[in-house]
Amino acid sequence: MKIIHQKENILFNRKEIYAEIESATTPKKQDVEKFFSEKFGVPLENIEVKKVDGKFGSKHFQVIAFVYDSKELKEQIEVRPKKKAAAAA
């Protein structure tokens, strides 16, 4: 995995990471979360993978991920899908 751009967003207390992965198959979000967790030394629940995008026939995938300072900040800022919100209630 190669980090293309990393930006510190002070307003939301997170790192915004743009990376590129070379893989034969589309990487799973869990694998990307695990990589960023090990690289930045934060728990898995502090990471939100926004996009894993690739072009047809290509082995290069673009990844956009946010690494939050804490789980509470992530839960305050990130919007939960309706299915997860209904299951939690």
N, C-alpha and C positions, 0 to 999 in steps of 0.2 A: 504494500500500500504506500502510496506517495501522497503526502499532503501538499496540495497546490497553494492553498491560501488559508490563513488562520487569522481571525479577527476577534478581538476582545470587545464584547458589547457590554459596556458599563451600565447602561440603562436597565438591562435585563439580567445582569450578573451571570453571563454565560460566555463561552467561547463558541464562535461559529466557524465550523471547519468545512472546507471544501477539499475533497480528496479524490484520487483516482486509483482504482483497483484493476489489476490484470488477473483475470480468472477465466477458466473454461466455461463455467456455469455462473448464473447470476448469484452473487453472494447474498446470504440471508441477513436480515436485519440483526438477528441475534449474534451472528459472527462479527458483524461490523461493530456492534455495541461492545462485544468482548475485547476486540482489538483496541478501541478507544479507551476502554476502562483500564487496560493494562498500560497503554501509552501515557495516559494522563494521571493515573493513580487515583481514580474516583470509582465509586460503586456503580454497578450497572444501572441502578434506578435513577442515576443523575444524568443519563444520556438519552437523548431523543434523536433517532435517525429519521430525518425528514424525507430523504429520497435516495433511492439506489436506481440509477438510470443508465441504460445502455442502448446502443444502436444494434439493429438486427445484423447478425453475422460478425459482430465485433467482440473482441475479448476484453475491451476496456470499458469500465463502468465508472460513472461519476457518482460520488456520494456527498450528500449534504447532511451534516449532523451538528447538533447543539450539545455542548457539555455544560451542565449547570453546576453551580457551587453547592447546591443542596437539593434533596428530594422535594422539600417543601416549596422551594422557588419554582421548580419544574411543574409541580402540581398547580400552583397559582397561575402560571403563565400559559401553559399548554392547554389547548382545548381538548376535552375528552370526547370521543365519538359517542353517539346516543346509546349504542349497545352496551358499552362499558359503563356509562353513567347509570343506565337502568339496572345493570347487574350489581353495581355497588350499592344501590339504594335498597 
